[in-house]
Amino acid sequence: MTRPRNTGSNRRTRKLVIWVNEVEHARYLINSSQAALTPTDFARHRLCFQPEADDGPSDRNTHNSQLSFEHVDALNRIGTSMARLVKLAEKSQGGVPPELHSLMNRLDALLDRELPS
């Protein structure tokens, strides 16, 4: 069964095009996911019904308990690099160098401080 067509004032005939960079696009997708809405519904809701509301996630209202996209992206890159270093260290005859253990301990301390418990 097909979806019935909207008629009258409910019919959407206008289109908005907004150009964003990669970081802004990722923030948009994260915010729409946190609001439990599709990206289109999230944009429509924020633009048309709730432009000044501060109750939802946004990059302007970053709380200390929430990591920004930049933090998550940086941590992801660090984790990928660490995984590569560990694989290289395991393949070498000398094993994991002490510097790598020191770096891992520093990263653990940073994550303990940054991530909400």
C-alpha positions as CSV (number, residue, x, y, z in Angstrom):
1,M,0.0,0.0,0.0
2,T,1.4,3.4,-0.9
3,R,1.6,6.4,1.3
4,P,-1.3,8.9,0.8
5,R,-0.3,12.2,-0.8
6,N,-0.4,15.4,1.3
7,T,-2.9,17.9,0.0
8,G,-3.5,21.6,0.7
9,S,-1.2,23.3,3.3
10,N,0.5,20.1,4.4
11,R,2.0,19.5,0.9
12,R,5.7,20.4,0.8
13,T,6.6,22.2,-2.4
14,R,9.7,24.2,-1.3
15,K,13.2,23.0,-0.9
16,L,16.1,24.5,1.2
17,V,19.7,23.9,0.3
18,I,22.4,24.5,2.9
19,W,26.1,23.9,2.2
20,V,28.1,22.7,5.2
21,N,31.6,21.3,5.7
22,E,32.4,17.8,7.0
23,V,32.5,18.8,10.7
24,E,29.2,20.6,10.5
25,H,27.6,17.7,8.6
26,A,28.8,15.3,11.3
27,R,27.5,17.5,14.1
28,Y,24.1,17.7,12.3
29,L,23.9,13.9,12.0
30,I,25.0,13.4,15.7
31,N,22.4,16.0,16.9
32,S,19.6,14.5,14.8
33,S,20.5,11.0,16.2
34,Q,20.5,12.3,19.8
35,A,17.1,13.9,19.2
36,A,15.8,10.5,17.9
37,L,14.7,12.2,14.6
38,T,15.6,11.6,11.0
39,P,18.0,14.3,9.7
40,T,15.2,15.8,7.7
41,D,12.7,15.9,10.5
42,F,15.4,17.3,12.9
43,A,16.2,20.2,10.5
44,R,12.5,20.9,9.9
45,H,11.8,20.8,13.7
46,R,14.7,23.1,14.6
47,L,14.2,25.5,11.7
48,C,10.4,25.8,11.8
49,F,9.2,25.0,15.3
50,Q,12.0,25.5,17.8
51,P,14.7,27.9,16.6
52,E,15.6,29.4,20.0
53,A,15.1,26.3,22.2
54,D,18.1,25.2,24.3
55,D,16.8,21.8,25.4
56,G,18.3,19.8,22.6
57,P,21.9,19.0,21.7
58,S,23.7,21.6,19.7
59,D,27.3,22.7,19.2
60,R,26.6,26.0,21.0
61,N,25.5,24.2,24.1
62,T,28.3,21.8,24.6
63,H,28.2,20.6,28.2
64,N,31.3,19.5,30.1
65,S,29.9,15.9,30.3
66,Q,29.5,15.8,26.5
67,L,32.4,15.4,24.1
68,S,32.3,17.6,21.1
69,F,32.7,16.1,17.6
70,E,36.3,17.4,17.4
71,H,37.2,15.5,20.6
72,V,35.5,12.3,19.4
73,D,37.2,12.6,16.0
74,A,40.7,13.2,17.6
75,L,40.2,10.3,20.0
76,N,39.2,8.0,17.1
77,R,42.4,9.0,15.2
78,I,44.6,8.5,18.2
79,G,43.0,5.0,18.8
80,T,43.6,4.1,15.1
81,S,47.2,5.2,15.4
82,M,47.7,3.3,18.6
83,A,46.3,0.1,17.1
84,R,48.8,0.4,14.3
85,L,51.7,1.0,16.7
86,V,50.7,-2.0,18.8
87,K,50.6,-4.2,15.7
88,L,54.0,-3.0,14.6
89,A,55.5,-3.5,18.1
90,E,54.1,-7.0,18.4
91,K,55.7,-8.0,15.0
92,S,59.1,-6.6,16.0
93,Q,61.5,-8.8,18.0
94,G,61.9,-6.3,20.8
95,G,58.2,-6.3,21.8
96,V,56.3,-3.3,23.0
97,P,58.7,-0.5,23.9
98,P,58.3,1.2,27.3
99,E,57.5,4.6,25.6
100,L,54.4,3.0,24.1
101,H,53.2,1.9,27.6
102,S,53.8,5.4,28.9
103,L,51.8,6.9,26.1
104,M,49.0,4.4,26.7
105,N,48.9,5.4,30.4
106,R,48.7,9.1,29.5
107,L,45.9,8.4,27.1
108,D,44.0,6.4,29.7
109,A,44.4,9.3,32.2
110,L,43.1,11.7,29.6
111,L,40.1,9.5,28.8
112,D,39.3,9.1,32.5
113,R,39.3,12.9,32.8
114,E,37.3,13.6,29.6
115,L,34.7,10.9,29.5
116,P,31.7,11.0,31.8
117,S,31.6,8.2,34.3
